[in-house]
Amino acid sequence: MRRPSSRRPSRWQRRAAWARAVACCPSCQVLPGTPCRQGSSPLAHGAVHARRYQEAEATAA
Ligand SMILES: [Zn+2]
């Protein structure tokens, strides 16, 4: 299945950017502001690990 290309960030990308900005990642152990990574390379399209959303929500609460 092809992913439609769009210049505007999708909803999850905005949410990922928020999580990246406010929370560290329990999965890959990066600090706030640092993109998630898998091994030595960053996740595609600015994605973050699921655990990071939980961390961001805990930070925001
Ligand atoms: Zn991560």
N, CA, C, O and the ligand as a Tripos MOL2 file, in Angstrom:
@<TRIPOS>MOLECULE
protein
  245   243    62     0     0
PROTEIN
NO_CHARGES

@<TRIPOS>ATOM
      1 N           0.8400   -1.1940    0.0000 N.3       1 MET1
      2 CA          0.0000    0.0000    0.0000 C.3       1 MET1
      3 C           0.8760    1.2440    0.0000 C.2       1 MET1
      4 O           1.8220    1.3560    0.7800 O.2       1 MET1
      5 N           0.5490    2.1670   -0.8770 N.am      2 ARG2
      6 CA          1.3460    3.3870   -0.9570 C.3       2 ARG2
      7 C           0.8440    4.4300    0.0190 C.2       2 ARG2
      8 O          -0.3590    4.5990    0.2230 O.2       2 ARG2
      9 N           1.7760    5.1060    0.6010 N.am      3 ARG3
     10 CA          1.4460    6.1520    1.5590 C.3       3 ARG3
     11 C           1.3100    7.4580    0.7870 C.2       3 ARG3
     12 O           2.2190    7.8280    0.0430 O.2       3 ARG3
     13 N           0.2080    8.1530    0.9490 N.am      4 PRO4
     14 CA          0.0660    9.4150    0.2180 C.3       4 PRO4
     15 C           1.1280   10.4200    0.6820 C.2       4 PRO4
     16 O           1.3690   10.5670    1.8800 O.2       4 PRO4
     17 N           1.7410   11.0900   -0.2490 N.am      5 SER5
     18 CA          2.7590   12.0600    0.1520 C.3       5 SER5
     19 C           2.0990   13.4090    0.4180 C.2       5 SER5
     20 O           1.2570   13.8830   -0.3440 O.2       5 SER5
     21 N           2.5070   13.9880    1.5010 N.am      6 SER6
     22 CA          1.9260   15.2640    1.8930 C.3       6 SER6
     23 C           3.0070   16.1470    2.4750 C.2       6 SER6
     24 O           3.8870   15.6720    3.1910 O.2       6 SER6
     25 N           2.9430   17.4060    2.1740 N.am      7 ARG7
     26 CA          3.9450   18.3120    2.7360 C.3       7 ARG7
     27 C           3.6160   18.6910    4.1640 C.2       7 ARG7
     28 O           4.5060   18.9900    4.9610 O.2       7 ARG7
     29 N           2.3300   18.6760    4.4810 N.am      8 ARG8
     30 CA          1.9560   19.0500    5.8370 C.3       8 ARG8
     31 C           2.1590   17.8670    6.7630 C.2       8 ARG8
     32 O           1.8550   16.7310    6.4010 O.2       8 ARG8
     33 N           2.6710   18.1280    7.9570 N.am      9 PRO9
     34 CA          2.8290   17.0180    8.8950 C.3       9 PRO9
     35 C           1.4730   16.4490    9.2750 C.2       9 PRO9
     36 O           0.5150   17.1960    9.4750 O.2       9 PRO9
     37 N           1.3930   15.1470    9.3730 N.am     10 SER10
     38 CA          0.1380   14.5240    9.7660 C.3      10 SER10
     39 C          -0.0530   14.6880   11.2690 C.2      10 SER10
     40 O           0.8230   15.1820   11.9790 O.2      10 SER10
     41 N          -1.2120   14.2610   11.7240 N.am     11 ARG11
     42 CA         -1.5240   14.4330   13.1420 C.3      11 ARG11
     43 C          -0.5130   13.6920   14.0230 C.2      11 ARG11
     44 O          -0.0410   14.2240   15.0270 O.2      11 ARG11
     45 N          -0.1890   12.4570   13.6300 N.am     12 TRP12
     46 CA          0.7490   11.7110   14.4690 C.3      12 TRP12
     47 C           2.1420   12.3270   14.4360 C.2      12 TRP12
     48 O           2.8960   12.2320   15.4050 O.2      12 TRP12
     49 N           2.4780   12.9610   13.3120 N.am     13 GLN13
     50 CA          3.8030   13.5830   13.2630 C.3      13 GLN13
     51 C           3.8850   14.7700   14.2040 C.2      13 GLN13
     52 O           4.9080   15.0010   14.8480 O.2      13 GLN13
     53 N           2.7860   15.5260   14.2750 N.am     14 ARG14
     54 CA          2.7700   16.6400   15.2270 C.3      14 ARG14
     55 C           2.8580   16.1260   16.6570 C.2      14 ARG14
     56 O           3.5590   16.6870   17.4990 O.2      14 ARG14
     57 N           2.1260   15.0420   16.9100 N.am     15 ARG15
     58 CA          2.1190   14.4630   18.2380 C.3      15 ARG15
     59 C           3.5030   13.8980   18.5700 C.2      15 ARG15
     60 O           3.9770   14.0030   19.7010 O.2      15 ARG15
     61 N           4.1300   13.3060   17.5720 N.am     16 ALA16
     62 CA          5.4720   12.7740   17.7770 C.3      16 ALA16
     63 C           6.4500   13.9120   18.0750 C.2      16 ALA16
     64 O           7.3440   13.7760   18.9110 O.2      16 ALA16
     65 N           6.2660   15.0360   17.3770 N.am     17 ALA17
     66 CA          7.1520   16.1810   17.5930 C.3      17 ALA17
     67 C           6.9810   16.7150   19.0090 C.2      17 ALA17
     68 O           7.9440   17.1260   19.6560 O.2      17 ALA17
     69 N           5.7360   16.6990   19.4750 N.am     18 TRP18
     70 CA          5.4670   17.1500   20.8430 C.3      18 TRP18
     71 C           6.1220   16.2130   21.8560 C.2      18 TRP18
     72 O           6.7930   16.6530   22.7890 O.2      18 TRP18
     73 N           5.9150   14.9340   21.6540 N.am     19 ALA19
     74 CA          6.4970   13.9540   22.5770 C.3      19 ALA19
     75 C           8.0190   14.0570   22.5670 C.2      19 ALA19
     76 O           8.6720   13.9310   23.6020 O.2      19 ALA19
     77 N           8.5600   14.2850   21.3990 N.am     20 ARG20
     78 CA         10.0170   14.3850   21.2710 C.3      20 ARG20
     79 C          10.5320   15.6090   22.0320 C.2      20 ARG20
     80 O          11.6030   15.5740   22.6380 O.2      20 ARG20
     81 N           9.7470   16.6920   21.9870 N.am     21 ALA21
     82 CA         10.2020   17.9330   22.6140 C.3      21 ALA21
     83 C          10.1280   17.8990   24.1360 C.2      21 ALA21
     84 O          10.9780   18.4770   24.8140 O.2      21 ALA21
     85 N           9.1160   17.2250   24.6730 N.am     22 VAL22
     86 CA          8.8880   17.3370   26.1120 C.3      22 VAL22
     87 C           9.3720   16.1450   26.9350 C.2      22 VAL22
     88 O           9.5810   16.2710   28.1420 O.2      22 VAL22
     89 N           9.5500   15.0050   26.3000 N.am     23 ALA23
     90 CA          9.8420   13.8010   27.0820 C.3      23 ALA23
     91 C          11.1110   13.0990   26.6340 C.2      23 ALA23
     92 O          11.4920   13.1480   25.4650 O.2      23 ALA23
     93 N          11.7530   12.4480   27.5880 N.am     24 CYS24
     94 CA         12.8140   11.5270   27.2080 C.3      24 CYS24
     95 C          12.1470   10.2130   26.8040 C.2      24 CYS24
     96 O          10.9700   10.0050   27.0960 O.2      24 CYS24
     97 N          12.8780    9.3340   26.1420 N.am     25 CYS25
     98 CA         12.2720    8.0920   25.6820 C.3      25 CYS25
     99 C          12.7470    6.9060   26.5050 C.2      25 CYS25
    100 O          13.9430    6.6210   26.5580 O.2      25 CYS25
    101 N          11.8130    6.2130   27.1480 N.am     26 PRO26
    102 CA         12.1820    5.0360   27.9350 C.3      26 PRO26
    103 C          12.6740    3.8820   27.0640 C.2      26 PRO26
    104 O          13.4060    3.0090   27.5310 O.2      26 PRO26
    105 N          12.2660    3.8850   25.7950 N.am     27 SER27
    106 CA         12.6280    2.7620   24.9230 C.3      27 SER27
    107 C          14.0540    2.8640   24.4020 C.2      27 SER27
    108 O          14.7960    1.8810   24.4030 O.2      27 SER27
    109 N          14.4350    4.0650   23.9560 N.am     28 CYS28
    110 CA         15.7720    4.1880   23.3780 C.3      28 CYS28
    111 C          16.6640    5.1240   24.1780 C.2      28 CYS28
    112 O          17.7920    5.4090   23.7760 O.2      28 CYS28
    113 N          16.1460    5.6110   25.3350 N.am     29 GLN29
    114 CA         17.0020    6.3200   26.2920 C.3      29 GLN29
    115 C          17.5780    7.6250   25.7570 C.2      29 GLN29
    116 O          18.7160    7.9760   26.0690 O.2      29 GLN29
    117 N          16.7960    8.3450   24.9520 N.am     30 VAL30
    118 CA         17.2720    9.6450   24.5000 C.3      30 VAL30
    119 C          16.6570   10.7550   25.3410 C.2      30 VAL30
    120 O          15.6170   10.5660   25.9720 O.2      30 VAL30
    121 N          17.2930   11.8860   25.3430 N.am     31 LEU31
    122 CA         16.8290   13.0200   26.1260 C.3      31 LEU31
    123 C          15.7800   13.8110   25.3610 C.2      31 LEU31
    124 O          15.6740   13.6830   24.1410 O.2      31 LEU31
    125 N          14.9870   14.6450   26.0820 N.am     32 PRO32
    126 CA         14.0150   15.5020   25.3970 C.3      32 PRO32
    127 C          14.6860   16.3180   24.2960 C.2      32 PRO32
    128 O          15.7830   16.8440   24.4870 O.2      32 PRO32
    129 N          14.0320   16.4210   23.1540 N.am     33 GLY33
    130 CA         14.5830   17.1630   22.0320 C.3      33 GLY33
    131 C          15.3930   16.3010   21.0870 C.2      33 GLY33
    132 O          15.7450   16.7380   19.9910 O.2      33 GLY33
    133 N          15.6950   15.0750   21.5020 N.am     34 THR34
    134 CA         16.4840   14.1770   20.6650 C.3      34 THR34
    135 C          15.5720   13.1590   19.9860 C.2      34 THR34
    136 O          14.7510   12.5340   20.6580 O.2      34 THR34
    137 N          15.6920   12.9800   18.6940 N.am     35 PRO35
    138 CA         14.8390   12.0050   18.0010 C.3      35 PRO35
    139 C          15.0620   10.5820   18.5030 C.2      35 PRO35
    140 O          16.1710   10.2060   18.8810 O.2      35 PRO35
    141 N          13.9840    9.8030   18.4970 N.am     36 CYS36
    142 CA         14.1050    8.3900   18.8240 C.3      36 CYS36
    143 C          14.9770    7.6850   17.8070 C.2      36 CYS36
    144 O          15.0630    8.0880   16.6470 O.2      36 CYS36
    145 N          15.6170    6.6340   18.2590 N.am     37 ARG37
    146 CA         16.4410    5.8880   17.3220 C.3      37 ARG37
    147 C          16.2930    4.3950   17.5460 C.2      37 ARG37
    148 O          15.9290    3.9230   18.6240 O.2      37 ARG37
    149 N          16.5900    3.6830   16.4860 N.am     38 GLN38
    150 CA         16.5370    2.2300   16.5210 C.3      38 GLN38
    151 C          17.9410    1.7760   16.1770 C.2      38 GLN38
    152 O          18.3910    1.9350   15.0420 O.2      38 GLN38
    153 N          18.6290    1.2160   17.1450 N.am     39 GLY39
    154 CA         20.0330    0.9100   16.9080 C.3      39 GLY39
    155 C          20.8020    2.2190   16.7930 C.2      39 GLY39
    156 O          20.7980    3.0260   17.7230 O.2      39 GLY39
    157 N          21.4520    2.4310   15.6750 N.am     40 SER40
    158 CA         22.2540    3.6430   15.5210 C.3      40 SER40
    159 C          21.6080    4.6700   14.6040 C.2      40 SER40
    160 O          22.1550    5.7550   14.4050 O.2      40 SER40
    161 N          20.4280    4.3320   14.0320 N.am     41 SER41
    162 CA         19.8020    5.2860   13.1150 C.3      41 SER41
    163 C          18.4710    5.7780   13.6740 C.2      41 SER41
    164 O          17.7670    5.0220   14.3430 O.2      41 SER41
    165 N          18.1180    7.0350   13.4080 N.am     42 PRO42
    166 CA         16.8520    7.5730   13.9050 C.3      42 PRO42
    167 C          15.6440    6.9200   13.2450 C.2      42 PRO42
    168 O          15.7410    6.4110   12.1280 O.2      42 PRO42
    169 N          14.5240    6.9340   13.9260 N.am     43 LEU43
    170 CA         13.2980    6.3820   13.3530 C.3      43 LEU43
    171 C          12.8630    7.2200   12.1520 C.2      43 LEU43
    172 O          13.1090    8.4250   12.0990 O.2      43 LEU43
    173 N          12.2210    6.5690   11.2010 N.am     44 ALA44
    174 CA         11.8010    7.2460    9.9740 C.3      44 ALA44
    175 C          10.7300    8.2880   10.2470 C.2      44 ALA44
    176 O           9.8820    8.1100   11.1210 O.2      44 ALA44
    177 N          10.7770    9.3670    9.4980 N.am     45 HIS45
    178 CA          9.7370   10.4020    9.5000 C.3      45 HIS45
    179 C           9.5290   11.0540   10.8600 C.2      45 HIS45
    180 O           8.4470   11.5660   11.1460 O.2      45 HIS45
    181 N          10.5520   11.0380   11.6930 N.am     46 GLY46
    182 CA         10.4150   11.6930   12.9890 C.3      46 GLY46
    183 C           9.5470   10.9350   13.9640 C.2      46 GLY46
    184 O           9.0630   11.5080   14.9400 O.2      46 GLY46
    185 N           9.3440    9.6540   13.7150 N.am     47 ALA47
    186 CA          8.5050    8.8570   14.6100 C.3      47 ALA47
    187 C           9.1760    8.6860   15.9790 C.2      47 ALA47
    188 O          10.3980    8.7600   16.1010 O.2      47 ALA47
    189 N           8.3670    8.4600   16.9790 N.am     48 VAL48
    190 CA          8.9020    8.1600   18.3050 C.3      48 VAL48
    191 C           8.2830    6.8650   18.8110 C.2      48 VAL48
    192 O           7.2570    6.4190   18.2980 O.2      48 VAL48
    193 N           8.9000    6.2700   19.8050 N.am     49 HIS49
    194 CA          8.3810    5.0330   20.3710 C.3      49 HIS49
    195 C           7.0890    5.2800   21.1500 C.2      49 HIS49
    196 O           6.8610    6.3720   21.6700 O.2      49 HIS49
    197 N           6.2610    4.2580   21.2190 N.am     50 ALA50
    198 CA          4.9710    4.3820   21.9030 C.3      50 ALA50
    199 C           5.1360    4.7950   23.3580 C.2      50 ALA50
    200 O           4.3460    5.5760   23.8860 O.2      50 ALA50
    201 N           6.1600    4.2680   23.9920 N.am     51 ARG51
    202 CA          6.3820    4.5840   25.4030 C.3      51 ARG51
    203 C           6.6580    6.0620   25.6080 C.2      51 ARG51
    204 O           6.4190    6.5930   26.6930 O.2      51 ARG51
    205 N           7.1550    6.7290   24.5830 N.am     52 ARG52
    206 CA          7.4770    8.1470   24.7250 C.3      52 ARG52
    207 C           6.2210    9.0060   24.8250 C.2      52 ARG52
    208 O           6.2310   10.0430   25.4880 O.2      52 ARG52
    209 N           5.1390    8.5800   24.1710 N.am     53 TYR53
    210 CA          3.8810    9.3050   24.2970 C.3      53 TYR53
    211 C           3.3900    9.2480   25.7360 C.2      53 TYR53
    212 O           2.9110   10.2420   26.2820 O.2      53 TYR53
    213 N           3.5140    8.0800   26.3360 N.am     54 GLN54
    214 CA          3.0890    7.9380   27.7260 C.3      54 GLN54
    215 C           3.9300    8.8320   28.6270 C.2      54 GLN54
    216 O           3.4230    9.4650   29.5530 O.2      54 GLN54
    217 N           5.2110    8.8690   28.3370 N.am     55 GLU55
    218 CA          6.1170    9.6910   29.1090 C.3      55 GLU55
    219 C           5.7620   11.1740   28.9510 C.2      55 GLU55
    220 O           5.7780   11.9310   29.9220 O.2      55 GLU55
    221 N           5.4450   11.5740   27.7280 N.am     56 ALA56
    222 CA          5.0930   12.9700   27.4640 C.3      56 ALA56
    223 C           3.7980   13.3330   28.1780 C.2      56 ALA56
    224 O           3.6770   14.4250   28.7330 O.2      56 ALA56
    225 N           2.8320   12.4200   28.1650 N.am     57 GLU57
    226 CA          1.5690   12.6870   28.8470 C.3      57 GLU57
    227 C           1.7870   12.8070   30.3520 C.2      57 GLU57
    228 O           1.1710   13.6430   31.0130 O.2      57 GLU57
    229 N           2.6500   11.9800   30.8760 N.am     58 ALA58
    230 CA          2.9570   12.0500   32.3050 C.3      58 ALA58
    231 C           3.6360   13.3670   32.6410 C.2      58 ALA58
    232 O           3.4070   13.9340   33.7090 O.2      58 ALA58
    233 N           4.4650   13.8490   31.7360 N.am     59 THR59
    234 CA          5.1530   15.1200   31.9410 C.3      59 THR59
    235 C           4.1820   16.2810   31.8840 C.2      59 THR59
    236 O           4.2850   17.2350   32.6560 O.2      59 THR59
    237 N           3.2300   16.1880   30.9520 N.am     60 ALA60
    238 CA          2.2700   17.2860   30.7540 C.3      60 ALA60
    239 C           1.2460   17.3310   31.8740 C.2      60 ALA60
    240 O           0.7250   18.4000   32.1930 O.2      60 ALA60
    241 N           0.9510   16.1880   32.4740 N.am     61 ALA61
    242 CA         -0.0890   16.1330   33.5050 C.3      61 ALA61
    243 C           0.3170   16.8840   34.7730 C.2      61 ALA61
    244 O          -0.4500   16.9320   35.7350 O.2      61 ALA61
    245 ZN         12.5070    6.0670   21.5420 Zn       62 ZN62
@<TRIPOS>BOND
     1     1     2 1
     2     2     3 1
     3     3     4 2
     4     3     5 am
     5     5     6 1
     6     6     7 1
     7     7     8 2
     8     7     9 am
     9     9    10 1
    10    10    11 1
    11    11    12 2
    12    11    13 am
    13    13    14 1
    14    14    15 1
    15    15    16 2
    16    15    17 am
    17    17    18 1
    18    18    19 1
    19    19    20 2
    20    19    21 am
    21    21    22 1
    22    22    23 1
    23    23    24 2
    24    23    25 am
    25    25    26 1
    26    26    27 1
    27    27    28 2
    28    27    29 am
    29    29    30 1
    30    30    31 1
    31    31    32 2
    32    31    33 am
    33    33    34 1
    34    34    35 1
    35    35    36 2
    36    35    37 am
    37    37    38 1
    38    38    39 1
    39    39    40 2
    40    39    41 am
    41    41    42 1
    42    42    43 1
    43    43    44 2
    44    43    45 am
    45    45    46 1
    46    46    47 1
    47    47    48 2
    48    47    49 am
    49    49    50 1
    50    50    51 1
    51    51    52 2
    52    51    53 am
    53    53    54 1
    54    54    55 1
    55    55    56 2
    56    55    57 am
    57    57    58 1
    58    58    59 1
    59    59    60 2
    60    59    61 am
    61    61    62 1
    62    62    63 1
    63    63    64 2
    64    63    65 am
    65    65    66 1
    66    66    67 1
    67    67    68 2
    68    67    69 am
    69    69    70 1
    70    70    71 1
    71    71    72 2
    72    71    73 am
    73    73    74 1
    74    74    75 1
    75    75    76 2
    76    75    77 am
    77    77    78 1
    78    78    79 1
    79    79    80 2
    80    79    81 am
    81    81    82 1
    82    82    83 1
    83    83    84 2
    84    83    85 am
    85    85    86 1
    86    86    87 1
    87    87    88 2
    88    87    89 am
    89    89    90 1
    90    90    91 1
    91    91    92 2
    92    91    93 am
    93    93    94 1
    94    94    95 1
    95    95    96 2
    96    95    97 am
    97    97    98 1
    98    98    99 1
    99    99   100 2
   100    99   101 am
   101   101   102 1
   102   102   103 1
   103   103   104 2
   104   103   105 am
   105   105   106 1
   106   106   107 1
   107   107   108 2
   108   107   109 am
   109   109   110 1
   110   110   111 1
   111   111   112 2
   112   111   113 am
   113   113   114 1
   114   114   115 1
   115   115   116 2
   116   115   117 am
   117   117   118 1
   118   118   119 1
   119   119   120 2
   120   119   121 am
   121   121   122 1
   122   122   123 1
   123   123   124 2
   124   123   125 am
   125   125   126 1
   126   126   127 1
   127   127   128 2
   128   127   129 am
   129   129   130 1
   130   130   131 1
   131   131   132 2
   132   131   133 am
   133   133   134 1
   134   134   135 1
   135   135   136 2
   136   135   137 am
   137   137   138 1
   138   138   139 1
   139   139   140 2
   140   139   141 am
   141   141   142 1
   142   142   143 1
   143   143   144 2
   144   143   145 am
   145   145   146 1
   146   146   147 1
   147   147   148 2
   148   147   149 am
   149   149   150 1
   150   150   151 1
   151   151   152 2
   152   151   153 am
   153   153   154 1
   154   154   155 1
   155   155   156 2
   156   155   157 am
   157   157   158 1
   158   158   159 1
   159   159   160 2
   160   159   161 am
   161   161   162 1
   162   162   163 1
   163   163   164 2
   164   163   165 am
   165   165   166 1
   166   166   167 1
   167   167   168 2
   168   167   169 am
   169   169   170 1
   170   170   171 1
   171   171   172 2
   172   171   173 am
   173   173   174 1
   174   174   175 1
   175   175   176 2
   176   175   177 am
   177   177   178 1
   178   178   179 1
   179   179   180 2
   180   179   181 am
   181   181   182 1
   182   182   183 1
   183   183   184 2
   184   183   185 am
   185   185   186 1
   186   186   187 1
   187   187   188 2
   188   187   189 am
   189   189   190 1
   190   190   191 1
   191   191   192 2
   192   191   193 am
   193   193   194 1
   194   194   195 1
   195   195   196 2
   196   195   197 am
   197   197   198 1
   198   198   199 1
   199   199   200 2
   200   199   201 am
   201   201   202 1
   202   202   203 1
   203   203   204 2
   204   203   205 am
   205   205   206 1
   206   206   207 1
   207   207   208 2
   208   207   209 am
   209   209   210 1
   210   210   211 1
   211   211   212 2
   212   211   213 am
   213   213   214 1
   214   214   215 1
   215   215   216 2
   216   215   217 am
   217   217   218 1
   218   218   219 1
   219   219   220 2
   220   219   221 am
   221   221   222 1
   222   222   223 1
   223   223   224 2
   224   223   225 am
   225   225   226 1
   226   226   227 1
   227   227   228 2
   228   227   229 am
   229   229   230 1
   230   230   231 1
   231   231   232 2
   232   231   233 am
   233   233   234 1
   234   234   235 1
   235   235   236 2
   236   235   237 am
   237   237   238 1
   238   238   239 1
   239   239   240 2
   240   239   241 am
   241   241   242 1
   242   242   243 1
   243   243   244 2
@<TRIPOS>SUBSTRUCTURE
     1 MET1         2 RESIDUE 1 A MET
     2 ARG2         6 RESIDUE 1 A ARG
     3 ARG3        10 RESIDUE 1 A ARG
     4 PRO4        14 RESIDUE 1 A PRO
     5 SER5        18 RESIDUE 1 A SER
     6 SER6        22 RESIDUE 1 A SER
     7 ARG7        26 RESIDUE 1 A ARG
     8 ARG8        30 RESIDUE 1 A ARG
     9 PRO9        34 RESIDUE 1 A PRO
    10 SER10       38 RESIDUE 1 A SER
    11 ARG11       42 RESIDUE 1 A ARG
    12 TRP12       46 RESIDUE 1 A TRP
    13 GLN13       50 RESIDUE 1 A GLN
    14 ARG14       54 RESIDUE 1 A ARG
    15 ARG15       58 RESIDUE 1 A ARG
    16 ALA16       62 RESIDUE 1 A ALA
    17 ALA17       66 RESIDUE 1 A ALA
    18 TRP18       70 RESIDUE 1 A TRP
    19 ALA19       74 RESIDUE 1 A ALA
    20 ARG20       78 RESIDUE 1 A ARG
    21 ALA21       82 RESIDUE 1 A ALA
    22 VAL22       86 RESIDUE 1 A VAL
    23 ALA23       90 RESIDUE 1 A ALA
    24 CYS24       94 RESIDUE 1 A CYS
    25 CYS25       98 RESIDUE 1 A CYS
    26 PRO26      102 RESIDUE 1 A PRO
    27 SER27      106 RESIDUE 1 A SER
    28 CYS28      110 RESIDUE 1 A CYS
    29 GLN29      114 RESIDUE 1 A GLN
    30 VAL30      118 RESIDUE 1 A VAL
    31 LEU31      122 RESIDUE 1 A LEU
    32 PRO32      126 RESIDUE 1 A PRO
    33 GLY33      130 RESIDUE 1 A GLY
    34 THR34      134 RESIDUE 1 A THR
    35 PRO35      138 RESIDUE 1 A PRO
    36 CYS36      142 RESIDUE 1 A CYS
    37 ARG37      146 RESIDUE 1 A ARG
    38 GLN38      150 RESIDUE 1 A GLN
    39 GLY39      154 RESIDUE 1 A GLY
    40 SER40      158 RESIDUE 1 A SER
    41 SER41      162 RESIDUE 1 A SER
    42 PRO42      166 RESIDUE 1 A PRO
    43 LEU43      170 RESIDUE 1 A LEU
    44 ALA44      174 RESIDUE 1 A ALA
    45 HIS45      178 RESIDUE 1 A HIS
    46 GLY46      182 RESIDUE 1 A GLY
    47 ALA47      186 RESIDUE 1 A ALA
    48 VAL48      190 RESIDUE 1 A VAL
    49 HIS49      194 RESIDUE 1 A HIS
    50 ALA50      198 RESIDUE 1 A ALA
    51 ARG51      202 RESIDUE 1 A ARG
    52 ARG52      206 RESIDUE 1 A ARG
    53 TYR53      210 RESIDUE 1 A TYR
    54 GLN54      214 RESIDUE 1 A GLN
    55 GLU55      218 RESIDUE 1 A GLU
    56 ALA56      222 RESIDUE 1 A ALA
    57 GLU57      226 RESIDUE 1 A GLU
    58 ALA58      230 RESIDUE 1 A ALA
    59 THR59      234 RESIDUE 1 A THR
    60 ALA60      238 RESIDUE 1 A ALA
    61 ALA61      242 RESIDUE 1 A ALA
    62 ZN62       245 GROUP 0 **** ****
